[in-house]
């Protein structure tokens, strides 16, 4: 499941760049590529813990010792 996020990012970036290179830009393909790219980035960012959560976990681990 983790690799799906990276595949979404790669496909979204490729589609957005492909749509941008043509002389006649297809706006819908460009928007679709950007949407897929942003969904992939969001899914990756969602799995990264926030700084405050990480500090709380580290503090709890230190107190347990």
mmCIF file of the N, C-alpha and C atoms, coordinates in Angstrom:
data_MODEL
# 
_entry.id   MODEL 
# 
loop_
_atom_site.group_PDB 
_atom_site.id 
_atom_site.type_symbol 
_atom_site.label_atom_id 
_atom_site.label_alt_id 
_atom_site.label_comp_id 
_atom_site.label_asym_id 
_atom_site.label_entity_id 
_atom_site.label_seq_id 
_atom_site.pdbx_PDB_ins_code 
_atom_site.Cartn_x 
_atom_site.Cartn_y 
_atom_site.Cartn_z 
_atom_site.occupancy 
_atom_site.B_iso_or_equiv 
_atom_site.pdbx_formal_charge 
_atom_site.auth_seq_id 
_atom_site.auth_comp_id 
_atom_site.auth_asym_id 
_atom_site.auth_atom_id 
_atom_site.pdbx_PDB_model_num 
ATOM 1   N N  . UNK A 1 1  ? 0.828  -1.190 0.000   1.00 0.00 ? 1  UNK A N  1 
ATOM 2   C CA . UNK A 1 1  ? 0.000  0.000  0.000   1.00 0.00 ? 1  UNK A CA 1 
ATOM 3   C C  . UNK A 1 1  ? 0.872  1.253  0.000   1.00 0.00 ? 1  UNK A C  1 
ATOM 4   N N  . UNK A 1 2  ? 2.034  1.169  0.625   1.00 0.00 ? 2  UNK A N  1 
ATOM 5   C CA . UNK A 1 2  ? 2.937  2.316  0.691   1.00 0.00 ? 2  UNK A CA 1 
ATOM 6   C C  . UNK A 1 2  ? 3.410  2.707  -0.704  1.00 0.00 ? 2  UNK A C  1 
ATOM 7   N N  . UNK A 1 3  ? 3.637  1.699  -1.545  1.00 0.00 ? 3  UNK A N  1 
ATOM 8   C CA . UNK A 1 3  ? 4.144  1.971  -2.882  1.00 0.00 ? 3  UNK A CA 1 
ATOM 9   C C  . UNK A 1 3  ? 3.096  2.615  -3.772  1.00 0.00 ? 3  UNK A C  1 
ATOM 10  N N  . UNK A 1 4  ? 1.837  2.430  -3.455  1.00 0.00 ? 4  UNK A N  1 
ATOM 11  C CA . UNK A 1 4  ? 0.770  3.056  -4.224  1.00 0.00 ? 4  UNK A CA 1 
ATOM 12  C C  . UNK A 1 4  ? 0.899  4.576  -4.172  1.00 0.00 ? 4  UNK A C  1 
ATOM 13  N N  . UNK A 1 5  ? 1.271  5.120  -3.024  1.00 0.00 ? 5  UNK A N  1 
ATOM 14  C CA . UNK A 1 5  ? 1.440  6.564  -2.891  1.00 0.00 ? 5  UNK A CA 1 
ATOM 15  C C  . UNK A 1 5  ? 2.517  7.075  -3.834  1.00 0.00 ? 5  UNK A C  1 
ATOM 16  N N  . UNK A 1 6  ? 3.639  6.375  -3.889  1.00 0.00 ? 6  UNK A N  1 
ATOM 17  C CA . UNK A 1 6  ? 4.734  6.805  -4.749  1.00 0.00 ? 6  UNK A CA 1 
ATOM 18  C C  . UNK A 1 6  ? 4.375  6.638  -6.227  1.00 0.00 ? 6  UNK A C  1 
ATOM 19  N N  . UNK A 1 7  ? 3.600  5.627  -6.528  1.00 0.00 ? 7  UNK A N  1 
ATOM 20  C CA . UNK A 1 7  ? 3.138  5.437  -7.907  1.00 0.00 ? 7  UNK A CA 1 
ATOM 21  C C  . UNK A 1 7  ? 2.198  6.567  -8.306  1.00 0.00 ? 7  UNK A C  1 
ATOM 22  N N  . UNK A 1 8  ? 1.312  6.969  -7.393  1.00 0.00 ? 8  UNK A N  1 
ATOM 23  C CA . UNK A 1 8  ? 0.408  8.091  -7.669  1.00 0.00 ? 8  UNK A CA 1 
ATOM 24  C C  . UNK A 1 8  ? 1.192  9.370  -7.930  1.00 0.00 ? 8  UNK A C  1 
ATOM 25  N N  . UNK A 1 9  ? 2.228  9.613  -7.135  1.00 0.00 ? 9  UNK A N  1 
ATOM 26  C CA . UNK A 1 9  ? 3.046  10.813 -7.325  1.00 0.00 ? 9  UNK A CA 1 
ATOM 27  C C  . UNK A 1 9  ? 3.737  10.774 -8.678  1.00 0.00 ? 9  UNK A C  1 
ATOM 28  N N  . UNK A 1 10 ? 4.329  9.632  -9.017  1.00 0.00 ? 10 UNK A N  1 
ATOM 29  C CA . UNK A 1 10 ? 5.052  9.522  -10.286 1.00 0.00 ? 10 UNK A CA 1 
ATOM 30  C C  . UNK A 1 10 ? 4.106  9.661  -11.474 1.00 0.00 ? 10 UNK A C  1 
ATOM 31  N N  . UNK A 1 11 ? 2.960  8.994  -11.428 1.00 0.00 ? 11 UNK A N  1 
ATOM 32  C CA . UNK A 1 11 ? 1.999  9.061  -12.536 1.00 0.00 ? 11 UNK A CA 1 
ATOM 33  C C  . UNK A 1 11 ? 1.442  10.476 -12.664 1.00 0.00 ? 11 UNK A C  1 
ATOM 34  N N  . UNK A 1 12 ? 1.105  11.091 -11.542 1.00 0.00 ? 12 UNK A N  1 
ATOM 35  C CA . UNK A 1 12 ? 0.575  12.457 -11.584 1.00 0.00 ? 12 UNK A CA 1 
ATOM 36  C C  . UNK A 1 12 ? 1.575  13.439 -12.145 1.00 0.00 ? 12 UNK A C  1 
ATOM 37  N N  . UNK A 1 13 ? 2.834  13.318 -11.742 1.00 0.00 ? 13 UNK A N  1 
ATOM 38  C CA . UNK A 1 13 ? 3.871  14.215 -12.266 1.00 0.00 ? 13 UNK A CA 1 
ATOM 39  C C  . UNK A 1 13 ? 4.082  13.983 -13.756 1.00 0.00 ? 13 UNK A C  1 
ATOM 40  N N  . UNK A 1 14 ? 4.105  12.721 -14.162 1.00 0.00 ? 14 UNK A N  1 
ATOM 41  C CA . UNK A 1 14 ? 4.307  12.402 -15.582 1.00 0.00 ? 14 UNK A CA 1 
ATOM 42  C C  . UNK A 1 14 ? 3.161  12.955 -16.427 1.00 0.00 ? 14 UNK A C  1 
ATOM 43  N N  . UNK A 1 15 ? 1.935  12.749 -15.994 1.00 0.00 ? 15 UNK A N  1 
ATOM 44  C CA . UNK A 1 15 ? 0.774  13.216 -16.758 1.00 0.00 ? 15 UNK A CA 1 
ATOM 45  C C  . UNK A 1 15 ? 0.765  14.744 -16.824 1.00 0.00 ? 15 UNK A C  1 
ATOM 46  N N  . UNK A 1 16 ? 1.080  15.405 -15.717 1.00 0.00 ? 16 UNK A N  1 
ATOM 47  C CA . UNK A 1 16 ? 1.094  16.873 -15.716 1.00 0.00 ? 16 UNK A CA 1 
ATOM 48  C C  . UNK A 1 16 ? 2.180  17.408 -16.645 1.00 0.00 ? 16 UNK A C  1 
ATOM 49  N N  . UNK A 1 17 ? 3.350  16.780 -16.633 1.00 0.00 ? 17 UNK A N  1 
ATOM 50  C CA . UNK A 1 17 ? 4.426  17.228 -17.528 1.00 0.00 ? 17 UNK A CA 1 
ATOM 51  C C  . UNK A 1 17 ? 4.080  16.925 -18.985 1.00 0.00 ? 17 UNK A C  1 
ATOM 52  N N  . UNK A 1 18 ? 3.468  15.775 -19.242 1.00 0.00 ? 18 UNK A N  1 
ATOM 53  C CA . UNK A 1 18 ? 3.080  15.402 -20.597 1.00 0.00 ? 18 UNK A CA 1 
ATOM 54  C C  . UNK A 1 18 ? 2.050  16.388 -21.154 1.00 0.00 ? 18 UNK A C  1 
ATOM 55  N N  . UNK A 1 19 ? 1.082  16.759 -20.337 1.00 0.00 ? 19 UNK A N  1 
ATOM 56  C CA . UNK A 1 19 ? 0.040  17.674 -20.789 1.00 0.00 ? 19 UNK A CA 1 
ATOM 57  C C  . UNK A 1 19 ? 0.617  19.063 -21.033 1.00 0.00 ? 19 UNK A C  1 
ATOM 58  N N  . UNK A 1 20 ? 1.670  19.399 -20.320 1.00 0.00 ? 20 UNK A N  1 
ATOM 59  C CA . UNK A 1 20 ? 2.270  20.729 -20.442 1.00 0.00 ? 20 UNK A CA 1 
ATOM 60  C C  . UNK A 1 20 ? 3.145  20.846 -21.686 1.00 0.00 ? 20 UNK A C  1 
ATOM 61  N N  . UNK A 1 21 ? 3.696  19.737 -22.208 1.00 0.00 ? 21 UNK A N  1 
ATOM 62  C CA . UNK A 1 21 ? 4.641  19.803 -23.317 1.00 0.00 ? 21 UNK A CA 1 
ATOM 63  C C  . UNK A 1 21 ? 3.984  20.005 -24.671 1.00 0.00 ? 21 UNK A C  1 
ATOM 64  N N  . UNK A 1 22 ? 2.761  19.617 -24.828 1.00 0.00 ? 22 UNK A N  1 
ATOM 65  C CA . UNK A 1 22 ? 2.096  19.761 -26.126 1.00 0.00 ? 22 UNK A CA 1 
ATOM 66  C C  . UNK A 1 22 ? 1.847  21.225 -26.449 1.00 0.00 ? 22 UNK A C  1 
ATOM 67  N N  . UNK A 1 23 ? 1.848  21.537 -27.744 1.00 0.00 ? 23 UNK A N  1 
ATOM 68  C CA . UNK A 1 23 ? 1.550  22.906 -28.170 1.00 0.00 ? 23 UNK A CA 1 
ATOM 69  C C  . UNK A 1 23 ? 0.120  23.265 -27.793 1.00 0.00 ? 23 UNK A C  1 
ATOM 70  N N  . UNK A 1 24 ? -0.792 22.324 -28.022 1.00 0.00 ? 24 UNK A N  1 
ATOM 71  C CA . UNK A 1 24 ? -2.175 22.519 -27.589 1.00 0.00 ? 24 UNK A CA 1 
ATOM 72  C C  . UNK A 1 24 ? -2.341 21.816 -26.251 1.00 0.00 ? 24 UNK A C  1 
ATOM 73  N N  . UNK A 1 25 ? -2.280 22.578 -25.197 1.00 0.00 ? 25 UNK A N  1 
ATOM 74  C CA . UNK A 1 25 ? -2.372 21.982 -23.865 1.00 0.00 ? 25 UNK A CA 1 
ATOM 75  C C  . UNK A 1 25 ? -3.816 21.567 -23.587 1.00 0.00 ? 25 UNK A C  1 
ATOM 76  N N  . UNK A 1 26 ? -3.965 20.333 -23.148 1.00 0.00 ? 26 UNK A N  1 
ATOM 77  C CA . UNK A 1 26 ? -5.273 19.869 -22.727 1.00 0.00 ? 26 UNK A CA 1 
ATOM 78  C C  . UNK A 1 26 ? -5.392 20.173 -21.238 1.00 0.00 ? 26 UNK A C  1 
ATOM 79  N N  . UNK A 1 27 ? -6.200 21.146 -20.910 1.00 0.00 ? 27 UNK A N  1 
ATOM 80  C CA . UNK A 1 27 ? -6.316 21.625 -19.531 1.00 0.00 ? 27 UNK A CA 1 
ATOM 81  C C  . UNK A 1 27 ? -6.861 20.537 -18.600 1.00 0.00 ? 27 UNK A C  1 
ATOM 82  N N  . UNK A 1 28 ? -7.759 19.711 -19.099 1.00 0.00 ? 28 UNK A N  1 
ATOM 83  C CA . UNK A 1 28 ? -8.350 18.675 -18.264 1.00 0.00 ? 28 UNK A CA 1 
ATOM 84  C C  . UNK A 1 28 ? -7.326 17.602 -17.893 1.00 0.00 ? 28 UNK A C  1 
ATOM 85  N N  . UNK A 1 29 ? -6.454 17.253 -18.828 1.00 0.00 ? 29 UNK A N  1 
ATOM 86  C CA . UNK A 1 29 ? -5.409 16.271 -18.536 1.00 0.00 ? 29 UNK A CA 1 
ATOM 87  C C  . UNK A 1 29 ? -4.419 16.865 -17.541 1.00 0.00 ? 29 UNK A C  1 
ATOM 88  N N  . UNK A 1 30 ? -4.072 18.133 -17.712 1.00 0.00 ? 30 UNK A N  1 
ATOM 89  C CA . UNK A 1 30 ? -3.162 18.806 -16.788 1.00 0.00 ? 30 UNK A CA 1 
ATOM 90  C C  . UNK A 1 30 ? -3.747 18.858 -15.380 1.00 0.00 ? 30 UNK A C  1 
ATOM 91  N N  . UNK A 1 31 ? -4.996 19.224 -15.275 1.00 0.00 ? 31 UNK A N  1 
ATOM 92  C CA . UNK A 1 31 ? -5.663 19.288 -13.967 1.00 0.00 ? 31 UNK A CA 1 
ATOM 93  C C  . UNK A 1 31 ? -5.756 17.896 -13.356 1.00 0.00 ? 31 UNK A C  1 
ATOM 94  N N  . UNK A 1 32 ? -6.072 16.902 -14.164 1.00 0.00 ? 32 UNK A N  1 
ATOM 95  C CA . UNK A 1 32 ? -6.145 15.525 -13.657 1.00 0.00 ? 32 UNK A CA 1 
ATOM 96  C C  . UNK A 1 32 ? -4.799 15.053 -13.133 1.00 0.00 ? 32 UNK A C  1 
ATOM 97  N N  . UNK A 1 33 ? -3.718 15.368 -13.857 1.00 0.00 ? 33 UNK A N  1 
ATOM 98  C CA . UNK A 1 33 ? -2.381 14.994 -13.400 1.00 0.00 ? 33 UNK A CA 1 
ATOM 99  C C  . UNK A 1 33 ? -2.015 15.668 -12.093 1.00 0.00 ? 33 UNK A C  1 
ATOM 100 N N  . UNK A 1 34 ? -2.356 16.932 -11.974 1.00 0.00 ? 34 UNK A N  1 
ATOM 101 C CA . UNK A 1 34 ? -2.063 17.661 -10.734 1.00 0.00 ? 34 UNK A CA 1 
ATOM 102 C C  . UNK A 1 34 ? -2.873 17.098 -9.577  1.00 0.00 ? 34 UNK A C  1 
ATOM 103 N N  . UNK A 1 35 ? -4.130 16.739 -9.834  1.00 0.00 ? 35 UNK A N  1 
ATOM 104 C CA . UNK A 1 35 ? -4.971 16.162 -8.771  1.00 0.00 ? 35 UNK A CA 1 
ATOM 105 C C  . UNK A 1 35 ? -4.386 14.834 -8.289  1.00 0.00 ? 35 UNK A C  1 
ATOM 106 N N  . UNK A 1 36 ? -3.985 13.975 -9.213  1.00 0.00 ? 36 UNK A N  1 
ATOM 107 C CA . UNK A 1 36 ? -3.405 12.684 -8.836  1.00 0.00 ? 36 UNK A CA 1 
ATOM 108 C C  . UNK A 1 36 ? -2.104 12.902 -8.064  1.00 0.00 ? 36 UNK A C  1 
ATOM 109 N N  . UNK A 1 37 ? -1.285 13.856 -8.515  1.00 0.00 ? 37 UNK A N  1 
ATOM 110 C CA . UNK A 1 37 ? -0.051 14.190 -7.823  1.00 0.00 ? 37 UNK A CA 1 
ATOM 111 C C  . UNK A 1 37 ? -0.323 14.654 -6.396  1.00 0.00 ? 37 UNK A C  1 
ATOM 112 N N  . UNK A 1 38 ? -1.297 15.525 -6.220  1.00 0.00 ? 38 UNK A N  1 
ATOM 113 C CA . UNK A 1 38 ? -1.611 16.047 -4.885  1.00 0.00 ? 38 UNK A CA 1 
ATOM 114 C C  . UNK A 1 38 ? -2.206 14.965 -3.981  1.00 0.00 ? 38 UNK A C  1 
ATOM 115 N N  . UNK A 1 39 ? -2.986 14.050 -4.536  1.00 0.00 ? 39 UNK A N  1 
ATOM 116 C CA . UNK A 1 39 ? -3.512 12.949 -3.731  1.00 0.00 ? 39 UNK A CA 1 
ATOM 117 C C  . UNK A 1 39 ? -2.369 12.083 -3.217  1.00 0.00 ? 39 UNK A C  1 
ATOM 118 N N  . UNK A 1 40 ? -1.394 11.788 -4.078  1.00 0.00 ? 40 UNK A N  1 
ATOM 119 C CA . UNK A 1 40 ? -0.241 11.004 -3.655  1.00 0.00 ? 40 UNK A CA 1 
ATOM 120 C C  . UNK A 1 40 ? 0.564  11.705 -2.587  1.00 0.00 ? 40 UNK A C  1 
ATOM 121 N N  . UNK A 1 41 ? 0.788  12.999 -2.760  1.00 0.00 ? 41 UNK A N  1 
ATOM 122 C CA . UNK A 1 41 ? 1.551  13.766 -1.763  1.00 0.00 ? 41 UNK A CA 1 
ATOM 123 C C  . UNK A 1 41 ? 0.792  13.814 -0.445  1.00 0.00 ? 41 UNK A C  1 
ATOM 124 N N  . UNK A 1 42 ? -0.510 13.999 -0.497  1.00 0.00 ? 42 UNK A N  1 
ATOM 125 C CA . UNK A 1 42 ? -1.316 14.032 0.728   1.00 0.00 ? 42 UNK A CA 1 
ATOM 126 C C  . UNK A 1 42 ? -1.242 12.709 1.479   1.00 0.00 ? 42 UNK A C  1 
ATOM 127 N N  . UNK A 1 43 ? -1.327 11.612 0.750   1.00 0.00 ? 43 UNK A N  1 
ATOM 128 C CA . UNK A 1 43 ? -1.289 10.293 1.395   1.00 0.00 ? 43 UNK A CA 1 
ATOM 129 C C  . UNK A 1 43 ? 0.065  10.024 2.043   1.00 0.00 ? 43 UNK A C  1 
ATOM 130 N N  . UNK A 1 44 ? 1.145  10.507 1.414   1.00 0.00 ? 44 UNK A N  1 
ATOM 131 C CA . UNK A 1 44 ? 2.476  10.345 2.014   1.00 0.00 ? 44 UNK A CA 1 
ATOM 132 C C  . UNK A 1 44 ? 2.601  11.232 3.251   1.00 0.00 ? 44 UNK A C  1 
ATOM 133 N N  . UNK A 1 45 ? 2.148  12.472 3.147   1.00 0.00 ? 45 UNK A N  1 
ATOM 134 C CA . UNK A 1 45 ? 2.257  13.413 4.263   1.00 0.00 ? 45 UNK A CA 1 
ATOM 135 C C  . UNK A 1 45 ? 1.403  12.975 5.450   1.00 0.00 ? 45 UNK A C  1 
ATOM 136 N N  . UNK A 1 46 ? 0.309  12.285 5.181   1.00 0.00 ? 46 UNK A N  1 
ATOM 137 C CA . UNK A 1 46 ? -0.578 11.828 6.251   1.00 0.00 ? 46 UNK A CA 1 
ATOM 138 C C  . UNK A 1 46 ? 0.102  10.794 7.143   1.00 0.00 ? 46 UNK A C  1 
ATOM 139 N N  . UNK A 1 47 ? 1.047  10.043 6.593   1.00 0.00 ? 47 UNK A N  1 
ATOM 140 C CA . UNK A 1 47 ? 1.707  8.995  7.373   1.00 0.00 ? 47 UNK A CA 1 
ATOM 141 C C  . UNK A 1 47 ? 2.863  9.521  8.210   1.00 0.00 ? 47 UNK A C  1 
ATOM 142 N N  . UNK A 1 48 ? 3.320  10.747 7.941   1.00 0.00 ? 48 UNK A N  1 
ATOM 143 C CA . UNK A 1 48 ? 4.429  11.330 8.696   1.00 0.00 ? 48 UNK A CA 1 
ATOM 144 C C  . UNK A 1 48 ? 3.857  11.929 9.982   1.00 0.00 ? 48 UNK A C  1 
ATOM 145 N N  . UNK A 1 49 ? 4.376  11.548 11.148  1.00 0.00 ? 49 UNK A N  1 
ATOM 146 C CA . UNK A 1 49 ? 3.832  12.092 12.393  1.00 0.00 ? 49 UNK A CA 1 
ATOM 147 C C  . UNK A 1 49 ? 4.236  13.558 12.568  1.00 0.00 ? 49 UNK A C  1 
ATOM 148 N N  . UNK A 1 50 ? 3.385  14.306 13.243  1.00 0.00 ? 50 UNK A N  1 
ATOM 149 C CA . UNK A 1 50 ? 3.708  15.701 13.491  1.00 0.00 ? 50 UNK A CA 1 
ATOM 150 C C  . UNK A 1 50 ? 4.817  15.796 14.534  1.00 0.00 ? 50 UNK A C  1 
ATOM 151 N N  . UNK A 1 51 ? 5.432  16.950 14.623  1.00 0.00 ? 51 UNK A N  1 
ATOM 152 C CA . UNK A 1 51 ? 6.552  17.138 15.538  1.00 0.00 ? 51 UNK A CA 1 
ATOM 153 C C  . UNK A 1 51 ? 6.098  16.975 16.987  1.00 0.00 ? 51 UNK A C  1 
ATOM 154 N N  . UNK A 1 52 ? 4.912  17.480 17.328  1.00 0.00 ? 52 UNK A N  1 
ATOM 155 C CA . UNK A 1 52 ? 4.440  17.378 18.705  1.00 0.00 ? 52 UNK A CA 1 
ATOM 156 C C  . UNK A 1 52 ? 4.149  15.933 19.092  1.00 0.00 ? 52 UNK A C  1 
ATOM 157 N N  . UNK A 1 53 ? 3.590  15.154 18.174  1.00 0.00 ? 53 UNK A N  1 
ATOM 158 C CA . UNK A 1 53 ? 3.343  13.742 18.472  1.00 0.00 ? 53 UNK A CA 1 
ATOM 159 C C  . UNK A 1 53 ? 4.645  12.996 18.698  1.00 0.00 ? 53 UNK A C  1 
ATOM 160 N N  . UNK A 1 54 ? 5.645  13.302 17.885  1.00 0.00 ? 54 UNK A N  1 
ATOM 161 C CA . UNK A 1 54 ? 6.935  12.634 17.994  1.00 0.00 ? 54 UNK A CA 1 
ATOM 162 C C  . UNK A 1 54 ? 7.599  12.985 19.321  1.00 0.00 ? 54 UNK A C  1 
ATOM 163 N N  . UNK A 1 55 ? 7.499  14.249 19.757  1.00 0.00 ? 55 UNK A N  1 
ATOM 164 C CA . UNK A 1 55 ? 8.091  14.655 21.025  1.00 0.00 ? 55 UNK A CA 1 
ATOM 165 C C  . UNK A 1 55 ? 7.381  13.978 22.189  1.00 0.00 ? 55 UNK A C  1 
ATOM 166 N N  . UNK A 1 56 ? 6.057  13.843 22.110  1.00 0.00 ? 56 UNK A N  1 
ATOM 167 C CA . UNK A 1 56 ? 5.307  13.187 23.181  1.00 0.00 ? 56 UNK A CA 1 
ATOM 168 C C  . UNK A 1 56 ? 5.699  11.720 23.308  1.00 0.00 ? 56 UNK A C  1 
ATOM 169 N N  . UNK A 1 57 ? 5.861  11.054 22.179  1.00 0.00 ? 57 UNK A N  1 
ATOM 170 C CA . UNK A 1 57 ? 6.262  9.648  22.203  1.00 0.00 ? 57 UNK A CA 1 
ATOM 171 C C  . UNK A 1 57 ? 7.664  9.513  22.782  1.00 0.00 ? 57 UNK A C  1 
ATOM 172 N N  . UNK A 1 58 ? 8.578  10.401 22.407  1.00 0.00 ? 58 UNK A N  1 
ATOM 173 C CA . UNK A 1 58 ? 9.934  10.350 22.936  1.00 0.00 ? 58 UNK A CA 1 
ATOM 174 C C  . UNK A 1 58 ? 9.934  10.626 24.429  1.00 0.00 ? 58 UNK A C  1 
ATOM 175 N N  . UNK A 1 59 ? 9.133  11.576 24.894  1.00 0.00 ? 59 UNK A N  1 
ATOM 176 C CA . UNK A 1 59 ? 9.059  11.883 26.331  1.00 0.00 ? 59 UNK A CA 1 
ATOM 177 C C  . UNK A 1 59 ? 8.490  10.707 27.109  1.00 0.00 ? 59 UNK A C  1 
ATOM 178 N N  . UNK A 1 60 ? 7.486  10.059 26.574  1.00 0.00 ? 60 UNK A N  1 
ATOM 179 C CA . UNK A 1 60 ? 6.897  8.902  27.257  1.00 0.00 ? 60 UNK A CA 1 
ATOM 180 C C  . UNK A 1 60 ? 7.892  7.753  27.320  1.00 0.00 ? 60 UNK A C  1 
ATOM 181 N N  . UNK A 1 61 ? 8.674  7.568  26.275  1.00 0.00 ? 61 UNK A N  1 
ATOM 182 C CA . UNK A 1 61 ? 9.699  6.523  26.279  1.00 0.00 ? 61 UNK A CA 1 
ATOM 183 C C  . UNK A 1 61 ? 10.781 6.809  27.304  1.00 0.00 ? 61 UNK A C  1 
ATOM 184 N N  . UNK A 1 62 ? 11.172 8.062  27.430  1.00 0.00 ? 62 UNK A N  1 
ATOM 185 C CA . UNK A 1 62 ? 12.202 8.434  28.408  1.00 0.00 ? 62 UNK A CA 1 
ATOM 186 C C  . UNK A 1 62 ? 11.702 8.234  29.837  1.00 0.00 ? 62 UNK A C  1 
ATOM 187 N N  . UNK A 1 63 ? 10.430 8.544  30.094  1.00 0.00 ? 63 UNK A N  1 
ATOM 188 C CA . UNK A 1 63 ? 9.865  8.392  31.429  1.00 0.00 ? 63 UNK A CA 1 
ATOM 189 C C  . UNK A 1 63 ? 9.736  6.914  31.802  1.00 0.00 ? 63 UNK A C  1 
ATOM 190 N N  . UNK A 1 64 ? 9.498  6.058  30.823  1.00 0.00 ? 64 UNK A N  1 
ATOM 191 C CA . UNK A 1 64 ? 9.343  4.636  31.083  1.00 0.00 ? 64 UNK A CA 1 
ATOM 192 C C  . UNK A 1 64 ? 10.667 3.998  31.520  1.00 0.00 ? 64 UNK A C  1 
ATOM 193 N N  . UNK A 1 65 ? 11.759 4.579  31.076  1.00 0.00 ? 65 UNK A N  1 
ATOM 194 C CA . UNK A 1 65 ? 13.066 4.037  31.448  1.00 0.00 ? 65 UNK A CA 1 
ATOM 195 C C  . UNK A 1 65 ? 13.358 4.454  32.848  1.00 0.00 ? 65 UNK A C  1 
# 
